[in-house]
Amino acid sequence: MATPSNPAAPCHGLRVLDFTSVVSGPFCTQVLGDYGADVVKVESLIGDMSRSTSGPFHAGLSGFFSQFNRNKRSIALDLKSPAGREVVLRLARESDVVVENFRPDVMDRLGMGDGVLRAANPRLIYVSISGFGPDGPYAPLPAYDHVVQGLAGMMPAQGAGGAPQMFRTVVADKAAGMTALAAVLAALFARERGGNGQRIDVPMLDAYAAFVLPELMGPISFPDSDSGIPPFDLFRVYPTADGHVVGMVVQDAQFAGLCEFLERDDLKRDPRFVRMAERFQNIDTLSEILLEEFRKRPTEALIAGLRRSGAPFAPVNNFEAFLSDEQVEHSGVVRVIEDPRARVRVLRAPARFSETPAVSPRRPPLLGEHTDAILALAGHSPGEIAELREQGVVV
């Protein structure tokens, strides 16, 4: 695979050294790759752990790894060796951004922390994603997505009065990845206005809290008039005759349309439901009424009627139903990368640019697939590359 070749892509010409693994960092750098950046995935000699820990496995790739590492090139490198560190320094001089998601002291112990790399290239933007940031009582602790979910206070709210529940997806990791992405683009903009590079720390706990907690923070926004933290429980799932639907009427016009569809004009006149504020205050009562109405009807007919009425509801799809959903198919949300080695099904880059489109997706790289080309990029001669291979520094 060649480097990204679409000069119209918004990040064309940007080079990113990606020292990350699993989800948070790869999620960030994959989007940069989608937008045309040359993302160089710097891996250990055994590779990103997600290459081998989560299948299915096909043609040298794992399914999990494939969802976070398209549009990248891979170099496999002994990061602990002096020769490996020299390779990284040479690459850093030719790069714009470094992203890593080790524990806070790992890159420093490897001799390639932000001070070292930014001394080699003062314009370098160095991003460190970690569980809790570089300082504080939790800084040295390992952190995974579910650990951060547990700390952030959202799991009891998910439990709807029962046992705490976590999101069955790595949402904290992805929140950190998106936060890092926004920070990278902001730092690049600052650099273009005459600044140098800088270090950016993205603690996963902070990023996840900023992503999921604003609604819960609403009732305690004003310290001088705190009234406690009521459960945030406005969103409901309703059983139907053959499935489930989910939604909530917010605007008065939506509620009026819902009442007309259900032939329940009495609800429009009920003082408990006449305005949005009253409906929110009496959400449990309203939900019980809707539950009785909805469970009489099959899902398809119910959704059709609700959509005609202007009420925002959707069927609760399983994953297979999502893949075949008419809007998903129309928008091409899921795409297949056609490649001689392996066809890979991925989600498309969701942002649609009118003038600077994202690049066509390229399959995720094999471990060390582009080592020679990347070493040449850093100025290594064919003889030097051969010597590094003989020494076991690269594969």
RALIN-V611957 format. One record per pair of residues at least 12 apart in sequence whose ideal C-beta (glycine too) atoms are under 10 Angstrom apart, sorted by the first residue. I is the first residue (numbers start at 1). J is the second residue. Records with the same first field share a line. If there is no record, write none. Layout:
I=J / J
//
This chain:
1=71 / 72 / 73 / 74 / 339 / 341 / 362 / 363 / 364 / 365 / 366 / 369 / 370 / 373
2=38 / 73 / 362 / 370 / 373
3=15 / 36 / 37 / 38 / 39 / 40 / 73 / 362 / 370 / 373 / 374 / 377
4=33 / 34 / 35 / 36 / 37 / 38 / 39 / 71 / 72 / 73 / 358 / 359 / 360 / 362
5=36 / 38 / 359 / 360
6=35 / 36 / 356 / 357 / 358 / 359 / 360
7=36 / 356
8=36 / 353 / 355 / 356 / 357 / 358 / 359
9=33 / 34 / 35 / 36 / 37 / 353 / 356 / 357 / 358 / 359 / 360
10=32 / 34 / 35 / 36 / 37 / 185 / 351 / 353 / 355 / 356 / 357 / 358 / 359
11=31 / 32 / 33 / 34 / 35 / 36 / 37 / 38 / 39 / 96 / 97 / 184 / 185 / 188 / 356 / 358 / 359
12=35 / 36 / 37 / 38 / 356 / 359
13=36 / 37 / 38 / 96
14=32 / 33 / 35 / 36 / 37 / 38 / 39 / 95 / 96 / 97 / 184 / 185 / 188
15=32 / 37 / 38 / 39 / 40 / 91 / 92 / 94 / 95 / 96 / 97 / 377
16=28 / 29 / 32 / 33 / 37 / 38 / 39 / 40 / 41 / 72 / 95 / 96 / 97 / 98 / 99 / 125 / 127 / 184
17=29 / 38 / 39 / 40 / 41 / 42 / 75 / 88 / 91 / 92 / 94 / 95 / 96 / 97 / 98 / 99 / 100 / 112 / 117 / 124 / 126 / 374
18=30 / 32 / 33 / 37 / 39 / 40 / 41 / 42 / 43 / 48 / 69 / 72 / 73 / 74 / 95 / 97 / 98 / 99 / 100 / 101
19=40 / 41 / 42 / 43 / 44 / 77 / 79 / 88 / 98 / 99 / 100 / 101 / 102 / 106 / 107 / 110 / 112 / 127 / 128
20=41 / 42 / 43 / 48 / 68 / 69 / 98 / 99 / 100 / 101 / 102 / 127 / 129 / 177 / 180
21=41 / 43 / 44 / 47 / 48 / 49 / 50 / 51 / 65 / 68 / 69 / 100 / 101 / 102
22=48 / 49 / 50 / 53 / 54 / 64 / 65 / 68 / 101 / 144 / 145 / 170 / 173
23=50 / 64 / 67 / 68 / 101 / 129 / 144 / 145 / 169 / 170 / 171 / 172 / 173 / 174 / 176 / 177
24=68 / 99 / 101 / 129 / 130 / 131 / 143 / 144 / 145 / 170 / 172 / 173 / 174 / 175 / 176 / 177 / 178 / 179 / 180 / 202 / 204 / 207
25=41 / 48 / 68 / 99 / 100 / 101 / 102 / 127 / 128 / 129 / 173 / 176 / 177 / 180 / 202
26=39 / 41 / 48 / 50 / 65 / 67 / 68 / 69 / 70 / 72 / 99 / 101 / 173 / 177 / 364
27=67 / 68 / 69 / 101 / 129 / 170 / 173 / 174 / 175 / 176 / 177 / 178 / 180 / 181
28=68 / 97 / 99 / 101 / 127 / 129 / 173 / 174 / 176 / 177 / 178 / 179 / 180 / 181 / 182 / 183 / 184 / 202
29=41 / 68 / 69 / 71 / 72 / 97 / 99 / 101 / 127 / 177 / 180 / 181 / 184
30=67 / 68 / 69 / 70 / 71 / 72 / 177 / 181 / 346 / 349 / 361 / 364
31=71 / 177 / 178 / 180 / 181 / 184 / 185 / 349 / 350 / 351 / 358
32=71 / 72 / 96 / 97 / 99 / 180 / 181 / 184 / 185
33=69 / 70 / 71 / 72 / 73 / 349 / 358 / 359 / 361 / 362
34=70 / 71 / 346 / 348 / 349 / 350 / 351 / 358 / 359 / 360 / 361 / 362
35=71 / 181 / 185 / 349 / 351 / 353 / 356 / 357 / 358 / 359
36=71 / 356 / 357 / 358 / 359
37=71 / 72 / 96 / 97 / 184 / 359
38=71 / 72 / 73 / 94 / 95 / 96 / 374 / 377
39=69 / 70 / 71 / 72 / 73 / 74 / 97 / 99 / 365
40=72 / 73 / 74 / 75 / 91 / 94 / 95 / 98 / 365 / 370 / 373 / 374 / 377 / 378
41=69 / 72 / 73 / 74 / 75 / 76 / 364 / 365 / 367 / 368 / 369 / 370 / 374
42=73 / 74 / 75 / 76 / 77 / 79 / 84 / 87 / 88 / 91 / 98 / 99 / 100 / 112 / 374
43=74 / 75 / 76 / 77 / 79 / 365 / 367 / 368 / 371 / 395
44=76 / 77 / 78 / 79 / 80 / 84 / 367
45=76 / 77 / 78 / 79 / 80 / 81 / 84 / 367 / 368 / 392 / 393 / 394 / 395
46=76 / 367 / 395
47=65 / 74 / 76 / 365 / 366 / 367 / 368 / 395
48=62 / 64 / 65 / 68 / 69 / 74 / 364 / 367
49=64 / 65
50=62 / 63 / 64 / 65 / 66 / 67 / 68 / 69
51=64 / 65 / 66 / 69 / 74 / 364 / 366 / 367
52=64 / 65 / 367
53=65
54=67
58=341 / 342 / 343 / 344
59=339 / 340 / 341 / 342 / 343 / 344 / 363 / 366
60=341 / 342 / 364 / 365 / 366 / 367 / 369
61=341 / 342 / 344 / 363 / 364 / 365 / 366 / 367
62=364
63=344 / 345
65=364 / 365 / 367
66=337 / 342 / 344 / 345 / 346 / 363 / 364
67=344 / 345 / 346 / 347 / 364
68=170 / 173 / 174 / 177 / 346 / 364
69=346 / 363 / 364 / 365
70=335 / 337 / 344 / 346 / 347 / 349 / 359 / 361 / 362 / 363 / 364 / 365
71=337 / 346 / 349 / 358 / 359 / 360 / 361 / 362 / 363 / 364 / 365
72=362 / 363 / 364 / 365 / 369 / 370
73=362 / 365 / 369 / 370 / 371 / 373 / 374 / 377
74=364 / 365 / 366 / 367 / 368 / 369 / 370 / 371 / 374
75=87 / 88 / 91 / 365 / 367 / 368 / 369 / 370 / 371 / 372 / 373 / 374 / 375 / 377 / 378 / 394 / 395
76=365 / 366 / 367 / 368 / 369 / 370 / 371 / 374 / 393 / 394 / 395
77=91 / 368 / 371 / 374 / 375 / 388 / 393 / 394 / 395
78=388 / 391 / 392 / 393 / 394 / 395
79=106 / 107 / 110 / 111 / 112 / 393
80=109 / 110 / 111
81=388 / 391 / 392 / 393 / 394
82=111 / 393
83=384 / 387 / 388 / 391 / 392 / 393 / 394
84=110 / 111 / 112 / 388 / 391 / 393 / 394
85=110 / 111 / 112 / 116 / 393
86=111 / 378 / 380 / 388 / 393
87=112 / 371 / 374 / 375 / 378 / 380 / 384 / 388 / 393 / 394
88=107 / 110 / 111 / 112 / 116 / 117 / 120 / 378
89=111 / 112 / 116 / 117 / 119 / 120 / 121 / 378
90=120 / 375 / 377 / 378 / 379 / 380
91=117 / 120 / 121 / 374 / 375 / 377 / 378 / 379
92=112 / 116 / 117 / 118 / 119 / 120 / 121 / 124 / 126 / 378
93=117 / 120 / 121 / 123 / 124 / 378 / 379
94=121 / 374 / 377 / 378 / 379
95=117 / 120 / 121 / 123 / 124 / 125 / 377 / 378
96=121 / 123 / 124 / 125 / 184 / 187 / 188 / 191 / 197
97=124 / 125 / 126 / 127 / 180 / 184 / 185 / 187 / 188 / 197 / 200
98=112 / 113 / 114 / 117 / 118 / 121 / 124 / 125 / 126 / 127 / 128 / 197 / 199
99=125 / 126 / 127 / 128 / 129 / 177 / 180 / 181 / 183 / 184 / 200 / 202
100=112 / 113 / 114 / 117 / 126 / 127 / 128 / 129 / 130
101=127 / 128 / 129 / 130 / 131 / 173 / 176 / 177 / 180 / 202 / 204
102=128 / 129 / 130
103=128 / 130 / 131 / 132 / 134 / 139 / 140 / 141 / 142 / 143
104=128 / 130 / 131 / 132 / 133 / 134 / 135 / 136 / 139 / 140 / 201 / 203
105=130 / 134 / 139 / 140
106=128 / 130
107=126 / 128
113=126 / 128 / 199
114=126 / 127 / 128 / 197 / 198 / 199 / 200 / 201
115=199
117=197 / 199
118=196 / 197 / 198 / 199
121=196 / 197
122=196 / 197 / 198
123=188 / 191 / 195 / 196 / 197 / 198
124=191 / 196 / 197 / 198 / 199
125=183 / 184 / 185 / 186 / 187 / 188 / 190 / 191 / 196 / 197 / 198 / 199 / 200
126=187 / 197 / 198 / 199 / 200 / 201
127=179 / 180 / 181 / 183 / 184 / 187 / 198 / 199 / 200 / 201 / 202
128=180 / 199 / 200 / 201 / 202 / 203
129=173 / 176 / 177 / 179 / 180 / 183 / 200 / 201 / 202 / 203 / 204 / 207
130=142 / 143 / 176 / 201 / 202 / 203 / 204 / 205
131=143 / 144 / 145 / 147 / 148 / 151 / 172 / 176 / 203 / 204 / 205
132=147 / 148 / 151 / 201 / 203 / 204 / 205 / 206
133=201 / 202 / 203 / 204 / 205 / 206
134=199 / 201 / 203
135=201 / 203
136=203 / 205
138=151 / 203 / 205
139=203
143=172 / 173 / 176 / 203 / 204 / 205
144=170 / 172 / 173 / 204
145=166 / 167 / 169 / 170 / 171 / 172 / 173 / 174 / 175 / 176 / 204 / 208
146=166 / 167 / 168 / 170 / 171 / 172 / 173
147=172 / 204 / 205
148=166 / 170 / 171 / 172 / 173 / 175 / 176 / 203 / 204 / 205 / 206 / 207 / 208 / 209
149=164 / 165 / 166 / 167 / 170 / 171 / 172 / 205 / 208 / 212
150=164 / 166 / 172
151=172 / 204 / 205 / 208 / 209
152=172 / 175 / 204 / 205 / 206 / 208 / 209 / 211 / 212 / 213 / 216
153=209 / 212 / 213 / 216 / 229
154=166 / 167 / 171 / 172 / 208 / 209 / 211 / 212 / 213 / 215 / 216 / 232
155=167
156=231
157=212 / 213 / 215 / 216 / 229 / 231 / 232 / 233
158=212
159=231
160=231 / 233 / 235 / 236 / 237
161=231 / 233
167=212
171=208 / 211 / 212
172=204 / 205 / 207 / 208 / 209 / 211 / 212
173=204 / 207 / 208
174=204 / 207 / 208 / 211
175=202 / 204 / 205 / 206 / 207 / 208 / 209 / 210 / 211 / 212
176=202 / 203 / 204 / 205 / 206 / 207 / 208 / 211
177=202 / 204 / 207
178=202 / 207 / 211
179=200 / 202 / 203 / 204 / 206 / 207 / 208 / 210 / 211
180=200 / 201 / 202 / 204 / 207
181=202
182=202 / 207
183=198 / 200 / 201 / 202 / 207
184=200 / 202
186=200
187=199 / 200
213=232
215=232 / 234
216=229 / 230 / 231 / 232
217=229 / 232
218=230 / 232
219=232
233=283 / 284 / 287
234=248 / 250 / 279 / 280 / 283 / 287
235=247 / 248 / 283
236=248 / 283 / 284 / 286 / 287 / 288 / 290 / 291
237=287 / 291 / 316
238=287 / 290 / 291 / 292 / 293 / 294 / 295 / 299 / 302 / 313 / 316
239=291 / 294 / 295 / 299 / 316
240=291 / 294 / 295 / 296 / 297 / 298 / 299 / 300 / 301 / 302 / 303 / 315 / 316
241=294 / 295 / 296 / 297 / 298 / 299 / 301 / 302
242=295 / 297 / 298 / 299 / 300 / 301 / 302
243=298 / 299 / 300 / 302 / 303 / 315 / 316 / 317 / 318 / 321
244=294 / 295 / 299 / 314 / 315 / 316 / 317
245=290 / 294 / 297 / 299 / 302 / 303 / 306 / 313 / 314 / 315 / 316
246=312 / 313 / 314 / 315 / 316 / 317
247=290 / 294 / 303 / 306 / 311 / 312 / 313 / 314 / 315
248=279 / 280 / 283 / 286 / 287 / 290 / 311 / 312 / 313
249=273 / 276 / 279 / 286 / 290 / 306 / 309 / 310 / 311 / 312 / 313
250=276 / 279 / 280 / 311 / 312
251=276 / 310 / 311 / 312
252=268 / 273 / 274 / 275 / 276 / 279
253=309 / 310 / 311
254=276 / 306 / 309 / 310 / 311 / 312 / 313
255=267 / 268 / 273 / 274 / 275 / 276 / 279 / 286 / 309 / 310 / 311
256=268 / 309 / 310 / 311
257=305 / 306 / 307 / 308 / 309 / 310 / 311
258=290 / 293 / 305 / 306 / 309 / 310 / 311 / 312 / 313
259=273 / 309 / 311
260=305 / 308 / 309 / 310 / 311
261=293 / 302 / 304 / 305 / 306 / 307 / 308 / 309 / 310 / 311
262=289 / 290 / 293 / 294 / 296 / 297 / 302 / 305 / 306 / 309 / 311
263=293
264=289 / 290 / 293
266=289
267=279 / 286 / 289 / 290 / 293
270=282 / 285 / 286 / 289
272=285 / 286 / 289
273=285 / 286 / 289
290=311 / 313
294=306 / 313
299=315 / 316
300=315
302=315
303=315
322=334
323=345
331=348 / 350 / 352
332=347 / 348
333=347 / 348 / 350
334=346 / 347 / 348
335=347 / 348 / 349 / 360 / 361
336=361
337=360 / 361 / 362 / 363 / 364
338=360 / 361 / 363
339=361 / 362 / 363 / 364
340=363
341=363 / 366 / 369
342=363 / 364 / 366
343=363
344=361 / 362 / 363 / 364
346=361 / 363 / 364
347=361
348=360 / 361
349=361
367=395
368=389 / 394 / 395
371=385 / 388 / 389 / 393 / 394 / 395
372=385 / 386 / 388 / 389 / 394
373=385
374=394
375=388 / 389 / 393 / 394
380=394
//
